[in-house]
Amino acid sequence: MKVALIGVGQAGGKLAEALSRDPLAADSVVSSLAINSARADLSSIGLDTLLVGAERVNGHGVGGDNDLGATVMRDDTNEVIDAVSGRVGSDCEAIIITAGLGGGTGSGGAPVLAHELKRVYDVPVYVLGVLPGRDEGALYQRNAGRSLKTLAREADATILVDNDAWRQAGESMDEGYAAVNEKIAQRVGLLLAAGEFDPANVAAESVVDSSEIINTLREGSLAAIGYASAESSPDADANLNTITSVVRNALLTGTSLPDATTAESGLLIVAGRADRINRKGVESAQTWLEDELGSMQVRGGDYPLDSERLAGLVLLGGVERSERVQAFLDQASEASVAEETPDATESLVNDDLDDLF
Ligand SMILES: Nc1nc2c(ncn2[C@@H]2O[C@H](COP(=O)(O)OP(=O)(O)OP(=O)(O)O)[C@@H](O)[C@H]2O)c(=O)[nH]1
């Protein structure tokens, strides 16, 4: 699936950089751009960059104020659309915006950018949005809640990445960020590569094309992505259990949004050497996934990969009702009005969290 990648804010830029460097994503990411209001943060990103809001904040960032993040993006919309227009070619099938939702520039800027891009382009606009970890302060939680609520309305889908998802004891903050960015790049890189429909690719029993990714993401406003892999045997018969167990691990321990096991739709991709992929294993993994997600809309396909390992990738569409989204929105609402909210789907539309615009 060919995409244009736009990172907004510091986390967004680093995530876009990690994804554009991922070997599997190389053919899919046709262009990339990092946008920020902080000049210093842009200087360390190895992508084309664009500074916004120079007139208001003089290159110093917005200091966690996401209303100001939205304002600087809106003020500079013309420059941003100009910079993006050379990067969204006719082969582009989607635009992906990456952003940390807890800060100011990415949190406020990403929904404005999604809104503007949707006015200009027909292709879907997705956001890869990082939720602050549970220990991050009230400002981050509230920012992310307001951003998410606005993104649920403006973007075609927001794939959520929980900064607590893969936290390891003893890791520094920067090491933790780098690990999350790499893991997301690996998952999204594989998803995009698998979505590159190649008719000459006779090795795959059933290929995935970009419309299946788009249809999976169409089923809701929030999404998550999971992955796991294991050593495989040269004998495909011996890989039946390997496939079912990597798919279980991809969903139960490997998702970008822990506890997201209720979804409107799913896409399962099994990657590995074609002669090692056990068809019965793929079918039973797909059935298990349907039961587990409570969805009859689980699509599936293979991605031939020259590796000794077999991998399972799951894309979940419509995870609004999952526990982690509920817990996050409760925390964000408490940070905002000190009140419990009844239901996650409801929180995305009620007035406990203000929209950004
Ligand atoms: N996964 C990940 N999260 C990050 C990274 N850097 C920062 N974050 C998270 O992103 C949020 C802060 O957003 P930033 O991107 O730093 O802020 P910004 O959008 O540049 O906004 P301002 O600094 O306020 O101008 C916090 O929740 C951090 O935990 C990163 O490289 N990877």
The ligand as a MOL file (V3000), in Angstrom:
LIG
                    3D

  0  0  0     0  0            999 V3000
M  V30 BEGIN CTAB
M  V30 COUNTS 32 34 0 0 0
M  V30 BEGIN ATOM
M  V30 1 N 6.3220 6.5230 21.2590 0
M  V30 2 C 6.9250 7.7100 21.4430 0
M  V30 3 N 6.3630 8.6370 22.2330 0
M  V30 4 C 7.0140 9.8090 22.3780 0
M  V30 5 C 8.2370 10.0920 21.7470 0
M  V30 6 N 8.6180 11.3550 22.1030 0
M  V30 7 C 7.6440 11.8280 22.9140 0
M  V30 8 N 6.6720 10.9030 23.0840 0
M  V30 9 C 5.3800 11.0580 23.8000 0
M  V30 10 O 4.6800 12.1150 23.1370 0
M  V30 11 C 4.0290 12.9590 24.0530 0
M  V30 12 C 4.6210 14.3500 23.9410 0
M  V30 13 O 4.5320 14.7520 22.6230 0
M  V30 14 P 5.7130 15.4420 21.8050 0
M  V30 15 O 5.6630 14.8680 20.4280 0
M  V30 16 O 6.9940 15.3620 22.5540 0
M  V30 17 O 5.2180 16.9450 21.8200 0
M  V30 18 P 5.0000 17.9150 20.5660 0
M  V30 19 O 3.8520 17.4150 19.7570 0
M  V30 20 O 6.3000 18.0910 19.8470 0
M  V30 21 O 4.4920 19.2560 21.2540 0
M  V30 22 P 5.2700 20.4190 22.0600 0
M  V30 23 O 6.5590 19.8330 22.5420 0
M  V30 24 O 4.3160 20.7330 23.1570 0
M  V30 25 O 5.4610 21.5300 21.0870 0
M  V30 26 C 4.2300 12.3400 25.4210 0
M  V30 27 O 3.0850 11.5530 25.7220 0
M  V30 28 C 5.4760 11.4710 25.2480 0
M  V30 29 O 5.4290 10.3340 26.0750 0
M  V30 30 C 8.7920 9.0900 20.8900 0
M  V30 31 O 9.8450 9.2220 20.2530 0
M  V30 32 N 8.0920 7.9280 20.7790 0
M  V30 END ATOM
M  V30 BEGIN BOND
M  V30 1 1 1 2
M  V30 2 2 2 3
M  V30 3 1 2 32
M  V30 4 1 3 4
M  V30 5 2 4 5
M  V30 6 1 4 8
M  V30 7 1 5 6
M  V30 8 1 5 30
M  V30 9 2 6 7
M  V30 10 1 7 8
M  V30 11 1 8 9
M  V30 12 1 9 10
M  V30 13 1 9 28
M  V30 14 1 10 11
M  V30 15 1 11 12
M  V30 16 1 11 26
M  V30 17 1 12 13
M  V30 18 1 13 14
M  V30 19 2 14 15
M  V30 20 1 14 16
M  V30 21 1 14 17
M  V30 22 1 17 18
M  V30 23 2 18 19
M  V30 24 1 18 20
M  V30 25 1 18 21
M  V30 26 1 21 22
M  V30 27 2 22 23
M  V30 28 1 22 24
M  V30 29 1 22 25
M  V30 30 1 26 27
M  V30 31 1 26 28
M  V30 32 1 28 29
M  V30 33 2 30 31
M  V30 34 1 30 32
M  V30 END BOND
M  V30 END CTAB
M  END
